[in-house]
Amino acid sequence: MTGENEKETRHDFIRDMVVEDIAPGGRFAGKTVCTRFPPEPNAYLHIGHAKAVWIDYGIAEEFGGLFNLRFDDTNPAKEEQEFVDAIIEDVRWLGAKWDGRLFFASDYFGQMYEWAIELIKKGKAYVCDLTGDQVSAHRGTLTAPGKNSPYRDRSVEENLDLFTRMKKGEFPDGVKTLRAKIDMAHPNLNMRDPIMYRILHTEHHRQGNKWCIYPMYDWAHGFEDSIEGITHSLCSLEYENHRPLYDWFIDAVNEGRTDDGSGPWGKKNNHPRQIEFARLNLTYTVMSKRKLIDLVRGGHVRDFDDPRLPTLAGLRRRGYTPEAIRNFCTTIGINKFYSTIDVALLEHCVRENLNKTSPRVMAVLKPLKVIIDNYPEGQVDQLDAVNNPEDPSAGTRKVPFSKELYIERDDFMEIPPPKFYRLTPGKEVRLRYAYFIKCVNAVKDNAGNITELHCTYDPATKGGDAPDGRKVKSTIHWVSAKDAIQAEVRLYENLFTKENPDDVPEGKDLTVNLNPKSLETLKNCFVEPALKNAQPLARYQFERLGYFCVDPDTANGILTFNRTVSLRDEWAKIQKSQKPA
């Protein structure tokens, strides 16, 4: 995800640990660094996952290592092929490359089952008949120890028989589980005889009906890393308390194994190093996959690619670029403590990227017709316009100018307030790339609404200042009415009205904080003819209005645009205000 000529040297606690591990004498000295991104295919990825991808892939890339994309597909009740396909598309869009190293945890089910059998034979696992509620009741609390299951002391032979029959499908869902035999008084609740396998007669999106017992996440996750030779298992902080359990499982299977495979149980398994980092939280945003699913299924947003959502599909549709997201992740860095990042910083990174890469065009979102009375009937001027002042190589384009134009309705006031420098009766403004014009008359309908303006233009001011030296205080954008292309424009704001959407009254959910003005759709907009063949997801700066992206919905000859971000940079203002005087 870095450019070909971009070499970054960054320091943080994870990179420092990797350097330590691969140094001579380190735990992975002489080995190739290998990381992975292990999503569960039960939802669409969001901006928080982008941070994880950038950490996992970025470190593998920086250290000349390997990167795996692996699906943690151990729960068929919630997983779908739709999510698998979407995740592959999103990770590829971010710029990560896995070079054929695409894996699925479900392909390891056979090996995991054999290791479970091994733990039963070692007396470290047993089949339990307690229900889920009974297991929870036996677990104890942070201050009180748990209570042993009455099935904890079953013989190895009985456990092997029951577990084999579980696999054959002889028992209904929830009747039995396989649990690790650790310590019901352990201070870490995760270590109190955790469940390793449950019975689930549900078809798997990849394995079909081959299995009716499925490994729990905690049993499977560490072994997935081990099988793939992962050196550094990079996880978010909520897995920190699970790390001792991952270690226990691998150590328990490795007991009796040797490095050369001469031990009674064979060769030792790879033991990755897990390192945790703080997950990403943004203001005015929710990152819970469950809550995002509820928003979609509740009809509060259009779908998982709704541009108001923080899903990568939604951000892509809105016009965000993978480069901007990468720069955002680099800017916020990696830490070990929870914090909430102002969404204004993300938008700032998007603006910085689009400012350099997006062609400039003119568009009018709320049109008001202007008739240039002294402009020759039927004449069309082709004026030169700059495509991107930040990129001289972008060149120029021709913009048609004719007798009838559209300007932004907000750029005219019949009775202006103080310091209103745009178009008013009797005053001049500059039309971008064109001429000075002066309003001489405003035409109104029977209700008193202004329907069109009559103006004059000064042909001597073409593309520049007046020869007599007179000045104007404002330059406004416009499009030629004769040549303009009709468009629909969708203006997006934050989906929620509160910085913390979960801050709700008792008995309510976050939908009470939904912003009723999060989407405004403008139907009768016009853009300049240079956009006639604009392709879906192409990005532009509409001069004076913001950055916009062509929506995939574009059809029937009417272009549809999503506003990516406005030109107003709140983060830049925040940073400026924080500088010492």
N, C-alpha and C positions, 0 to 999 in steps of 0.2 A: 504493500500500500504506500510505500515511499516511491518517489520518482526515481528514474534510472540514475540521475546524477545527484540525487539527494542523499547525503550521508549524515545521519544525525548521531551524536553521541550524547545520550541522556543518562542521568543517574537517578535512581530511586531505590527503595529498599529491595524490590524484587530483582532488579538487574544486579544489584550488589551481591545478592545471594547466589545468583547464577554464576557470576564471576568467581565467587568463592568456591562453588561446587565443581567448576570445570578446571580450576587451577591445579597444578601438580599436588597430589596428596588429597584433593577434594573428593567428595563422595561420588562424583561422576567424571573424575579425571580420565581423559582419553576417550570419553564417550561423546556422541553427537547430541546436542541439545534437542529435545523433542517436546513440543507442547501440543495442546489440542483445544478445540472449542467443542464442548459436549452438550448441545441443546437437546431438550426433550421436545419431540415433535407434537406438542399439544397446544400450540398457539403460534402466532406470528412473532417474529423478533421485533424488539423496539430499540430505542436509542441507548438504553442501558446495556443491551447485548452488544451494541457496536463498540462500547468501551471495552467489554470483555474480549471481543474479537481482536481489537487493536492491540490489547495487551498480549494476548496469546500469540497472534501472528507476528506482531511487531518484534517480540523478543526472539522468536524462532528466526526471523529474518535477520535481525541484527547480529545474532551469534552464529549465522551460517548453518542453522539447524533445520529441523523438519517440523511441519505443521500438519495436524490431522483434523479433519472435520468428521466428527463422530456423533451419531444420533443415539441418545440415551433412551432407547425405545423399550422400556421395561414395563409400561403400563398401558396395555391395549385398550382399556376402557376409555382413555382420553386422547389417544393418538390417532392421527389420520395422515394419509398420503398427501393430502392438500398442504398440510403444514410442512412435511418433508420437502416438497417441491418449492414452497415459498421460502423456506430457510436456505436452501441451496442457492436460489436466485439472489436472496439478500446478501449472503456472505460473499458470493461472487461479485455482486455490485459494489460492495465495500472495497473490493480490490484484493482480498485474501486469495492465495493460491495454495491448493493442497496437492497438486501434482499426482492425482490418482489415489491419494490417501483418504478416501471416503469410506467410513466404517459405520457399522451398526452394532449396538450392544447385543441385539437379539441374535446375531451370528455367533455370539459367545455363550449362548444359553447351555449348550451341551457341556462345555468345559466348566462352567460355573456349577452345573448340577453335579459333575464328578467331584469338584472340590467340596461341595456340600456333603456328599457321601463320605468324603475323606474326614471331614470334621466330625461327623457322626461316629465314625470308626475310632477317632481319637478321643471320643467322649466329650467333645466340645460343642455338640449341637443335639437338640432333642425335638421330637414332635410334641406339640402342645395342643390340648383340646379346649383351652379357655377361649371364650368369645373376645371380640375386640374390646368391649366394655370391661370385661373381667381382667384382661391384660392391663388396661389403663388403671383399674382399681388396685391391682397388685403392684404397680410400679412404684408407688410411694411419692414423696415430694422432695423438694430441694433440702428440706430439713429432717425428713423422716425416711428411713430405708424402706425398700420394697419388700414384698413377700414372695417367697419361692412358689412357683407353680406346682400344684400337686402332681404334675406329670414330668417334673424335672428329672426324676431319678429312674425313668424308664431305662431298660437295658439297651445296649447297643443293638442287639438283634431285633428287639421290638421296634426301635426307632427306624432301623433300616427297612423293615417290612412295611411300616406305616408310610414312610416317605416314598417308597417305591409304589405303593398303592395310590398315594396322592398323585403321583406323576401319571399313573394309568387312568386317572379320572374316576376312581371308585367313590370319592366323597364329594358332596356338594360344596358350593362356595362358603367360605367362612367357618367351616366345621373344624378344620385343623390348620395349624401353621408349623413351620420349622423355625425354631428359635436358637440363637447362640447361647451357650451356657457360660456366662461370664461372672457377674457379681451383682446380685440384687440390692446390695448396700453401697454400690459404687457412687461416689459424689457426682459423677457425670451421669445424668439420667439416660443418656444414649447408650450407656454400657450395661444397663440393667436388662440383660437377656433380650436383646432386640430381635424382632422378627426378621428372618432371612427370606422365607418363601411364604406366599399365600396362595390359596386355591382360587382360580378365576377362570371360569368357563366362558371365555370371551375370545372371539377371533382376533388374531393379531394382524396388523396391516401388512406385515412382511412374512411372518411365519405361518399364517393361516391358523388352522386348528391343531397344529403339531403339539402345542403345549397347553396344559390347563393349570400348571403351577408357574408362577412368575416371580423372579427375584425382586426383592425390595431394593429401592434405590441405594440404601447404605451398603447392602451386601454387594451389589453389582458395580458400583461406581469405581471403587478402588481397583477392582480386578480388571475393569475395562482399561484403565490406565496401565496396569501392570502388563496385560497381554500385549498392548501396543508399544511397549517400551518407552512410555512417557517418562521423561526425566523430571519435569517440573509441572505439577498439577496445580494450575492457578485457578483459584476459586474466590467467590465473594465471601464476605465475613460470616454470613449465617452458617457456613460449613465449618467454621473453626472448631466448634464443639463436637463436630462429627469426626474430625481428624483422628482422635484416639481410637475410634471404632474402626475406621478404614485401616489404620495401622495394625490393630489387633487382628483383623481378619487375615491380612496378608501374612503377619507373623505366625498366626495359628496354622495356616496352610504350609508355611515354610518350615515349621517345626518338623525335624526329622529329615529335612532336605539339605543338600550340600551344593556348593557352587559348581562342582564338576558332575553332579548327578549320581554320585556313588552312594548316597544315603538311601535309607529304606523307602522313602517316598519320592525319590527322584531329585531333579535339579531345582534349585531355589528360583522363585519367581522374582521378577524385577520389582523393586520397591521405590515408587516415585517419591519425590519430596513435594508435599502440598504447601502452598503459600497462599494466604488469604489477603484480599484487598477490599476496600469499601466499595459498595455498589453505587451506581449513579442515581441521584435524586434531583429532579428539576422542579422549580416553582411552577404553579398552575398546571401541573401534569401528574398523571398517575402512571406508575410503572408495573403495577400488579397485573400479571397475565389474566388472572381471573376477573379483575375489574374491567380490563379492556374487552374481554369476551362478553361480559355483562352489558357493556355500553353498546356493543354491536348487536347482540341478540335482543336487547331491549329497544332497538330502533332509535337510539339517541344519536347515532352516527350512521353513515351510509353503509360502511363495511370496514374490514380491517385496513383497507388502503385509503380510508377517509383522511384527507390532508390535515384534519384537526388532531389526529391521533399521533402519538410518538412512535408508532410502528415504523419500521424502515420502509415498508411499502407505502405508508401514508406520507412520510417525509420525501420519498422519491417522487411521488405523484405531485407533491406540493412544489417541487423544484429544488430541494436540497441536493447538494452534490456530495459524493463520497469524500472528496478532498476537504470540504468544509467540515464534515463530521470528524474526519481524521484530525484536522487542526484543532477542533474543539477538544477532542479527547487528549491530544498532546498538551493543550493549554491547561486543562484542569489537573493533569498529572495523576499520580497514583498515591493513595494514602491508606492509612489503617483506621481512620475514624470516620464516622458517618457525618455527612454534611449535605446541605441542599444547595445546588448551583442555580443561580439566577438564569432563567431561560433567555434573558437578554444577552448573555454571553454567547449562547449557541447562535442566536440570530445575528450577533455581531460577526461571528466567524463565517456565517453564510454570506453576509453582505460583503465582507472583505474578499471572499473568493469570487462571488458573482460580479463584483465591481471590476475585477481584472479580466473576466472571461465572457461577460454577457454583452452581446450587441445592443446598442442603443436604438430605440425606435420611438415613434410618437403614437400615442393612443389617447382617445378621448372617452372617458367612462360615463360622464353625464353630459351629453352633448347639447350645445346651444348653437344654432346656425348663425353664421356671419356672412353677410353679402357685401362684397367690396364694390361699391357703386361706380367708382371710376376705373375699375379694372376692365380691360377689353373683353367683350362677350366672346366666348368660345376659345379664348387664349389659355394655354397651359404652359407654365414655366417649369422646367426641370432643375431643381435647386440641389446644390451639393450639401450633403449631411454627413457628419463624422460618425462612423460605426462604433468606435470605442476610443475615447481620448486616453485611456490607460494603455492602449495597445495600438501604436501607430501602424503596425502591420495589418490591422483589420481594415484599413482603407476607408473609402467613402461610398456612398450610395446616392442615387437620385431620388428626390422627393417631389412629387407633382404639386404645383400651386395653381389654383384656379379662382374664379370669381366667387364661388360659394365654398365656405369652409365650415368646419365645426371646431369650436373651442370648448373648454371645460366651463360648465355653467357657473362654477364657483369662481371663475376668473373674471366675472363681470358683476358690478353692483351699480344700480342706478343711483342710490344715495349712499355713498361709501362712508365708513367710519374713518377716523383719523388713522394715518399710516397704511391705508389700503392703496397699494401702488399698481394694482392691476387695472384692467380696462374699466373705465367709467365714461359717462358722456363728456365729450369735449377734451379728453386726455388721450395721449398716445402711449402705446406699448410696442415692444418689439415682438414680432412673431419669430420663433426660433428658426434660424437659417434663412429667413425670408425678409420681410419689410417692416417698417413702422406702419401701424394703422391707428386711426382715430375714430372713435365712435361718434356718429352724428345723430343717430336715432334708434330708439328701442321700440319694437312693435309688440303690442300686447293683445291677448285674446279678451273675450268679454268678461272673464273672471279677473282680469288684471294681471295675468301671468305673462311674462316676457317670452315670446315665441321665436323672435329673431332679432338680430342687430344689423343695422346698416352702418357701414364704415367707409372711410376712404383710406387709400394707401399712398405712400410716397415712393415712387419708382426709383428715386435716387438713393434709397437706403438699402438696396438689395444686398443682403448678406453682410451688412456692416453698419457703421454709424452714418448719421446725416452729414452731408458735405458742409452744411452751415454750422456744424458743431453742436447742435442741440442734442440733449441727452434724454433718455427715458430711464425710469427707475425699475422697470420690470420687463422680463422676457417670458412669454407664455408659449405653450405648445399648441398644436393644431393638427388637423388633417384636412385634406381636400375632400369636400363632400362628393364630388363627381367620381373620385377614384378610391374612396375609403372602403374598407371591407368590414362588414358587420361582424360583431363578436359578442360573445357572452363572457362576462368576467365574474369570478367568484372571489369575494374578499373575505379572508379568514382572520379571526381574532382568537385569543385563548379560549379553549373549550370550557374552562372553569373561571369563575369570578374570584376565587380565593387562591392565594399563593399555595395554601395547603388544602387541596380539595377534600381531604378526609376530615377536616375540621367541620363537623356537622352537629346539629342539635341531637339530643338523645332520642333514639327511636327512628332517626332518619338515616338515609345513605347519601353518598356523594352526589347523587343526581340533583339534590336540592341546590348544589353549587354550580350547576351547568349554566353556561353563559347563553342567554337567549339571542344574543347578537354575535355569536361565534361565526355565523355565515350570513353574508349578504350577497345575493345574486343580482347582477345588473345585466339586463337582457339587451338593451339598445345601445351598445357601445360600438365604437369605430376605431379601427387601426389602419395604419398606412399600408399601401399596397405591397410593400416589401415583404409583408408577412403572409402573402397569399398562399404560399406553399410550405408554411411552417409545419414542422413535423412534431408528433407527440413527444412530450418531455423536453422540447427545445426551450431554452431559457433566454429571457430578454430583460433589459431594463426599459420600462416605459418611462420616458423622461419626465421628471418631477413627480412621478407617482409611485415608483417602487420596482421591485423585481417580480417578474411573472413567468409562469411556465405553461406551455401548451398541454392541456389535459387530454388524456387518452380518449375521452368522450367525444372529442371533436368529430363532427359528422354533419352531413347534409349541407355542406357549404358554409356552415357557421362555425368559426373558430371559437374554442372555449379555452379560457385562461384561468389559472389559479394564481392568486397573489402569493408569492413565496414569502417575502418580507417587504415591509415598507422601507422608504429611504431613511426614516428617522431612526437613528442609532442610539437607543437608550443606554447601552453599555458604555459607549464612548462618553456619553454625558456623565454617567456614574463615575467613570475613571477620572474624568477631568475635574469633577467636583471634589474628588478625594486627594488631588494633588496639593501639596503645601503651597501656600500663597507666596 
